[in-house]
Amino acid sequence: MANLNLDHLTTFRLVISRGSFSGAAEALGLSQPAVSLQIRQLEQTLQVRLIERTSRGIRPTSAGLTFSEHCMKIAAVVSTAVESVSLHSDDLTGTVTVGTGATACIHLLPPLLQQLREVHPLLKVDVRTGNTSDIVRGVEENRIDIGLVTLPAAGKCLSVSPLGTDEFIIIMEKDASEQSAKPLSPDALLSLPLIIFEPGSGTRALIDGWFQQAGHVASPVMELGSIEAIKRMVRAGLGYSIVPRMSVAGLEEREGLSLSSMTPSLCRTLGTVMREDRIISRGMNEVLSTLSKTFSEVK
């Protein structure tokens, strides 16, 4: 009977889903030779070729396709087994990996993580950041348990649950505009330098859509991945930006900034994404419950 290494199964599934050894290596934080070695060892254990190289890259053999389906079932069984054992403990333990964007990571997760640590000190919550597409892919590949993203989010076999809405507002350098108290339209902003989120995020797509509905195309002078970097640039008088209200909810967070509403108004819906076949552990359930409570408080 073959002794299968569960880490090797995870690596194999990532190679298949990413379509390359380098893609799997990047996701796992390993070198490409290390990933190749794990696949060779797995093939040696099973005594069958699982992956073949073609002129267009790599693809699973027929045996590889069959084995990939079983890997999914094995991962689900292991998750169920771990959760079943944890039910015999009064303490909430284990690890839950949460993936989200930079804004939610900075302004939503800290109070959540603090509360969870105080109530469940043995529960570990790992955090990964990225654009919506990165987070969704991580969920699909079982590297992320819970994704917190801007909806809509498209992916394979995902369970999507809306969490709530967050309004967008316009921020400028404080006293930079006498009209800061009045709602601003796309037409009123066209002549001003725009500092915006980088492409690929759900937030950026919503902002682009706001301009497009008015017949305009956003032409940013800066595209940044950090909400705090954007706010710093605006405070320096280098332009204006459109940000979620969550990011300027506290007095210290909007210091040096003037805030204006938008016309037409623009909101985003935040939601959680998980695999449909994911067994929701006690730890995941506690994170989801605390996330819902924290979101309503931050708003």
C-alpha positions as CSV (number, residue, x, y, z in Angstrom):
1,M,0.0,0.0,0.0
2,A,1.4,3.4,-1.0
3,N,2.2,5.9,1.7
4,L,1.0,9.2,0.4
5,N,2.4,12.5,1.6
6,L,-0.5,15.0,2.1
7,D,1.8,17.9,1.3
8,H,2.6,16.3,-2.0
9,L,-1.1,16.0,-2.8
10,T,-1.5,19.7,-2.2
11,T,1.4,20.5,-4.4
12,F,0.1,18.3,-7.2
13,R,-3.3,19.9,-7.1
14,L,-1.7,23.4,-7.3
15,V,0.5,22.4,-10.3
16,I,-2.7,21.3,-12.1
17,S,-4.8,24.3,-11.2
18,R,-2.0,26.8,-12.0
19,G,-0.9,25.0,-15.1
20,S,2.8,25.2,-14.2
21,F,5.4,24.2,-11.6
22,S,6.5,27.9,-11.2
23,G,2.9,29.0,-10.5
24,A,2.6,26.3,-7.8
25,A,6.0,27.2,-6.4
26,E,4.9,30.9,-6.1
27,A,1.7,29.9,-4.3
28,L,3.4,27.6,-1.9
29,G,6.4,29.8,-1.2
30,L,8.8,27.1,-2.5
31,S,11.4,26.9,-5.2
32,Q,10.5,25.4,-8.5
33,P,13.0,22.5,-8.1
34,A,11.4,21.7,-4.7
35,V,8.0,21.5,-6.4
36,S,9.3,19.3,-9.2
37,L,10.9,17.0,-6.7
38,Q,7.7,16.6,-4.8
39,I,5.9,15.6,-8.0
40,R,8.6,13.1,-8.9
41,Q,8.4,11.6,-5.5
42,L,4.6,11.3,-5.8
43,E,4.9,9.7,-9.2
44,Q,7.5,7.3,-7.8
45,T,5.2,6.4,-4.9
46,L,2.2,5.7,-7.3
47,Q,4.5,4.3,-10.0
48,V,2.6,6.2,-12.7
49,R,3.1,9.4,-14.7
50,L,0.8,12.1,-13.4
51,I,2.0,15.1,-15.4
52,E,3.4,15.5,-18.9
53,R,5.1,18.4,-20.5
54,T,3.8,19.8,-23.8
55,S,4.8,22.7,-26.1
56,R,2.2,24.8,-24.3
57,G,3.3,23.9,-20.8
58,I,2.2,21.0,-18.6
59,R,-1.0,19.0,-18.4
60,P,-2.2,16.1,-16.3
61,T,-2.2,12.6,-17.9
62,S,-5.3,10.5,-17.8
63,A,-4.0,9.0,-14.5
64,G,-3.3,12.5,-13.3
65,L,-6.9,13.6,-13.9
66,T,-8.3,10.6,-12.1
67,F,-5.9,11.2,-9.2
68,S,-6.8,14.9,-9.0
69,E,-10.4,14.0,-8.3
70,H,-9.4,11.7,-5.5
71,C,-7.1,14.4,-4.0
72,M,-10.2,16.6,-3.6
73,K,-12.0,13.9,-1.7
74,I,-8.9,13.2,0.4
75,A,-8.6,16.8,1.4
76,A,-12.3,16.9,2.4
77,V,-12.0,13.7,4.5
78,V,-8.9,15.0,6.3
79,S,-10.6,18.3,7.0
80,T,-13.6,16.4,8.4
81,A,-11.4,14.2,10.5
82,V,-9.5,17.2,12.1
83,E,-12.8,18.9,12.8
84,S,-14.3,15.8,14.4
85,V,-11.3,15.4,16.8
86,S,-11.5,19.1,17.7
87,L,-15.0,18.6,19.0
88,H,-13.6,16.6,21.9
89,S,-11.8,19.7,23.2
90,D,-13.4,22.6,25.1
91,D,-10.8,25.0,23.7
92,L,-11.2,26.3,20.2
93,T,-7.9,25.4,18.4
94,G,-6.6,25.1,14.8
95,T,-5.8,27.5,12.1
96,V,-8.1,29.6,9.9
97,T,-6.6,31.4,6.9
98,V,-8.4,34.6,5.8
99,G,-7.7,36.4,2.6
100,T,-8.7,39.9,1.9
101,G,-7.8,43.3,0.3
102,A,-5.6,45.9,1.8
103,T,-8.4,48.2,3.0
104,A,-10.3,45.5,5.0
105,C,-7.0,44.2,6.3
106,I,-6.0,47.6,7.8
107,H,-9.4,48.8,9.0
108,L,-11.6,45.7,9.6
109,L,-9.3,42.8,10.7
110,P,-7.4,44.3,13.6
111,P,-10.4,44.5,16.0
112,L,-11.6,41.1,14.8
113,L,-8.2,39.5,15.4
114,Q,-7.9,41.2,18.8
115,Q,-11.3,39.9,19.9
116,L,-10.6,36.4,18.7
117,R,-7.2,36.3,20.5
118,E,-8.8,37.4,23.8
119,V,-11.7,34.9,23.6
120,H,-9.9,32.0,21.9
121,P,-6.2,32.3,22.5
122,L,-5.5,28.8,21.0
123,L,-7.1,29.7,17.7
124,K,-4.7,30.9,15.1
125,V,-5.8,33.2,12.3
126,D,-3.5,33.6,9.3
127,V,-4.1,36.6,7.0
128,R,-3.3,36.8,3.3
129,T,-3.8,40.0,1.2
130,G,-4.3,40.4,-2.5
131,N,-6.8,41.5,-5.2
132,T,-10.2,39.9,-5.4
133,S,-9.0,37.5,-8.2
134,D,-6.0,36.5,-6.1
135,I,-8.2,35.8,-3.0
136,V,-10.8,33.8,-5.0
137,R,-8.0,31.7,-6.6
138,G,-6.6,31.0,-3.2
139,V,-10.1,29.8,-2.0
140,E,-10.5,27.6,-5.0
141,E,-7.1,26.0,-4.4
142,N,-7.8,25.5,-0.7
143,R,-5.0,27.8,0.4
144,I,-7.5,30.2,1.9
145,D,-10.4,29.1,4.1
146,I,-12.4,32.3,4.0
147,G,-12.1,35.1,1.4
148,L,-13.4,38.6,2.3
149,V,-13.7,40.4,-1.0
150,T,-15.7,43.1,-2.9
151,L,-18.6,41.4,-4.7
152,P,-19.4,40.2,-7.2
153,A,-16.8,37.4,-7.1
154,A,-16.7,34.7,-9.8
155,G,-15.1,31.3,-9.4
156,K,-15.6,27.6,-9.5
157,C,-17.8,25.9,-6.9
158,L,-17.9,28.9,-4.6
159,S,-20.3,29.7,-1.8
160,V,-20.7,33.5,-1.7
161,S,-22.4,35.3,1.2
162,P,-22.9,39.1,1.3
163,L,-21.7,40.7,4.5
164,G,-22.8,44.3,4.1
165,T,-22.3,47.6,2.1
166,D,-19.7,50.3,2.4
167,E,-20.1,53.7,0.8
168,F,-17.5,55.3,-1.3
169,I,-16.5,58.9,-0.7
170,I,-14.1,61.5,-2.3
171,I,-11.1,62.6,-0.4
172,M,-9.0,65.7,-1.0
173,E,-6.3,67.6,0.8
174,K,-8.0,69.5,3.6
175,D,-9.2,72.9,2.5
176,A,-8.1,72.2,-1.0
177,S,-11.6,72.8,-2.3
178,E,-14.3,75.1,-1.0
179,Q,-16.9,72.7,-2.4
180,S,-15.8,69.8,-0.2
181,A,-19.1,69.7,1.6
182,K,-21.1,69.3,-1.7
183,P,-21.6,66.1,-3.6
184,L,-19.2,65.8,-6.5
185,S,-20.0,64.3,-9.9
186,P,-17.6,62.7,-12.5
187,D,-17.9,65.9,-14.6
188,A,-16.7,68.0,-11.7
189,L,-13.6,65.8,-11.2
190,L,-12.3,65.4,-14.7
191,S,-9.8,68.2,-14.6
192,L,-8.3,67.1,-11.2
193,P,-5.5,64.6,-10.8
194,L,-6.8,61.2,-9.7
195,I,-5.0,58.8,-7.4
196,I,-6.6,55.4,-7.5
197,F,-6.4,51.8,-6.5
198,E,-4.3,49.6,-8.9
199,P,-6.2,47.6,-11.6
200,G,-7.4,44.1,-10.7
201,S,-9.2,44.9,-7.5
202,G,-13.0,44.8,-7.2
203,T,-12.8,48.4,-5.8
204,R,-11.0,49.7,-8.9
205,A,-13.6,48.0,-11.1
206,L,-16.5,49.8,-9.3
207,I,-14.8,53.2,-9.5
208,D,-14.0,52.8,-13.2
209,G,-17.7,51.9,-13.7
210,W,-18.8,55.0,-11.9
211,F,-16.9,57.2,-14.4
212,Q,-18.0,55.0,-17.4
213,Q,-21.7,55.5,-16.5
214,A,-21.1,59.2,-17.0
215,G,-19.4,58.6,-20.3
216,H,-15.9,59.2,-19.0
217,V,-12.8,57.1,-18.6
218,A,-10.8,57.4,-15.4
219,S,-7.3,58.7,-16.1
220,P,-5.3,58.4,-12.9
221,V,-1.9,60.0,-12.3
222,M,-1.1,57.3,-9.7
223,E,-2.2,53.7,-9.3
224,L,-1.4,52.3,-5.8
225,G,-2.1,49.1,-4.0
226,S,-2.2,50.5,-0.5
227,I,-5.0,52.6,0.9
228,E,-2.6,54.3,3.3
229,A,-0.3,55.2,0.5
230,I,-3.2,56.7,-1.4
231,K,-4.3,58.8,1.6
232,R,-0.7,60.0,2.2
233,M,-0.5,61.2,-1.4
234,V,-3.8,63.0,-1.1
235,R,-2.7,64.7,2.1
236,A,0.4,65.9,0.2
237,G,-1.9,67.7,-2.3
238,L,-0.9,65.5,-5.2
239,G,-4.5,64.7,-6.2
240,Y,-7.9,63.4,-5.0
241,S,-9.1,59.9,-4.5
242,I,-12.2,57.8,-4.2
243,V,-12.0,55.4,-1.2
244,P,-14.4,53.3,0.9
245,R,-15.8,55.2,3.9
246,M,-14.4,52.4,6.1
247,S,-10.9,53.7,5.5
248,V,-11.6,57.2,7.0
249,A,-14.1,56.2,9.7
250,G,-11.9,57.3,12.6
251,L,-10.8,60.9,13.3
252,E,-7.1,60.0,13.1
253,E,-7.7,58.3,9.7
254,R,-9.2,61.3,8.1
255,E,-6.8,63.9,9.6
256,G,-5.6,66.3,6.9
257,L,-8.4,65.3,4.5
258,S,-11.6,66.8,3.4
259,L,-14.5,64.4,2.6
260,S,-17.2,64.8,-0.1
261,S,-20.0,62.5,-1.0
262,M,-20.5,61.3,-4.6
263,T,-23.3,61.9,-7.0
264,P,-24.5,59.5,-8.1
265,S,-23.7,57.6,-5.0
266,L,-21.4,54.6,-5.1
267,C,-21.3,51.6,-2.7
268,R,-19.6,48.3,-2.6
269,T,-20.8,45.1,-1.2
270,L,-18.4,43.1,0.8
271,G,-18.9,39.4,1.2
272,T,-17.3,36.1,2.1
273,V,-16.3,33.4,-0.3
274,M,-15.6,29.8,0.5
275,R,-15.5,26.6,-1.4
276,E,-18.9,24.9,-1.6
277,D,-17.5,21.6,-0.5
278,R,-15.6,23.1,2.4
279,I,-16.3,21.7,5.8
280,I,-16.9,24.7,8.1
281,S,-14.9,24.1,11.2
282,R,-15.6,25.5,14.6
283,G,-12.8,27.9,14.1
284,M,-14.1,29.1,10.7
285,N,-17.6,29.5,12.2
286,E,-16.3,31.6,15.0
287,V,-14.3,33.8,12.5
288,L,-17.4,34.3,10.3
289,S,-19.6,35.2,13.3
290,T,-17.0,37.7,14.7
291,L,-16.5,39.1,11.2
292,S,-20.1,39.9,10.8
293,K,-20.2,41.6,14.2
294,T,-17.0,43.6,13.6
295,F,-18.2,44.8,10.2
296,S,-21.4,46.3,11.7
297,E,-19.4,48.0,14.4
298,V,-16.7,49.5,12.0
299,K,-19.4,50.9,9.8
